[in-house]
Amino acid sequence: MSKRPPSKTDAENLPFAETVESTPPEMVSDLIARAIGLGASDLFLASNEEHLEVAVRRHGLLRPVATVGPEFGKRCLAYIKTQAQMDVTERRRPQDGRWAFTAPGGRGIDIRINSIPTLHGEDFALRLLERDNKLLSVQHLGMLQRDLNSLLGMLNAPSGLILVSGPTGSGKTTTLYNCLRELANGQRKINTIEDPIEYSLENIRQSQVSLAAEVGFPELLRSVLRQAPDVIMVGEIRDTETALIAVQAANSGHLVLATLHAPITSAAVQSLLGFGIQPYMLATSLIGIVSQRLVRRLCPETRIPVDITMFEEMFNEVRGMLRPGEGEKIYAPNPKSSTSPDGYVGRLGIFEVMPISSAIRGLIVRKQPSHVIRAKAIEEGMVGLRQAALVAIARGETSVEELFRCIPSEYLESSDVDHEHVMKAE
């Protein structure tokens, strides 16, 4: 394997040793082991005209790491297909597969594999999942205490719909899994519908969507309802049929947890209305929405303090949420850290939690726009994504650059409530 000419960032952050002679099994195993060693969540293999490019996603950022010759690269892809029980001869259709991989040291890794045809061959995406990854309780998600209290209140409800929203890769499924752990006390029957099942959970009945068998979310959800569950987790609401069944289940005495693609909490309401859900049905079923992002966590041992004398008012709006001494300085990553190649170690969640009050239910019934619902939620005490991120910065957990990288610019403006719009809506 020969490396492409590395950029300064690649050379400093992701050193990758050359392998002169290797077989496909050795090469693939080496690539996966190196990706795991770097703490990557994904390994990508992209077919180009002259080579197969290898990249990883680490802490949410893509990093090219190496190139492989085209013919040898095809043999590597064929080997991955064999291990994942995919059709080696099929190169014109997307495929999915799974591979139970044993990393050096005996670590068990479940690899979720997807292939798609592209102009110069096939591209592979390998999601790397620790088989022995220990899920924690909701108390360890990193929420502000007031948000945690709101979430626990939602989970204690006997029925209703709880939504977790955010972009792909923002940790929504992990949040749902931790919520299920909170609920799995042996007193409730819990069923999940997932695509795919990422982690095995004790005392929870997990079912996986199978498009090959023509068993999608709606079909599985109907069948699960006949299993008399108390709690249902729907991996993702993707279509009108799934949305309608989920809302009906929540209205008929089940506690339903689901993910949905929406940028903020109030936008999730509009997404469900867009599926054709009747406003009164949604208003009566919905009990709360969580929106989240993942930001990189600063290495506490090597972070660099930054003078904020000229920005003393930076934390004024969140001062009441800070502990003594917090907000007096901020920190930046140290790119020359000996413990982390980019000055960051792992990631932490930034959350926005919106309980559905009677006032917000009224706004939903009257189909008020997202900004009106959001303004009312902030008036009632909701902490927005921006404010949650500012608290994390004030506590030295992350950097200002992460705030701008992960929070959409339209939500970085001041969180002053538009009282005029709310009053008119009410």
Buried (B, 14 or more C-beta within 10 A) or exposed (E): BEBEEBEEEBEEBBEBEEBEEBEBBEBBBBBBBBBBEBBBBBBBBBBBEEBBBBBBBBBBEEBBBBBBBBEBBBBBBBBBBBBBEBEEEEBEEEBBBBBEBEBEEEEEBBBBBBBEBEEBBBBBBBBBBEBEBEEEEBEEBBBBEEBBEBBBEBBEEEBBBBBBBBBEEBBBBBBBBBBBBBBBEEEBBBBBBBBBBBBEBEEBEBBEBEEEEEBBBBBBBEEBBEEEBBBBBBBBBBEBBBBBBBBBBBBEEBBBBBBBBBBBBBBBBBBBBEBEBEBEBBBBBBBBBBBBBBBBBBBEEBBBEEEBEEEEEBBEBBEEBBEEEBBEEBBBBBBEBEEBBBBBBEBBBBBBBBBBBEBBBBBBBEEBBBBBBBBBBBEEEBBBBBBBBBBBBBBBBBBBEBBEBBBEEEBBEEBEBBEEBBEEBE
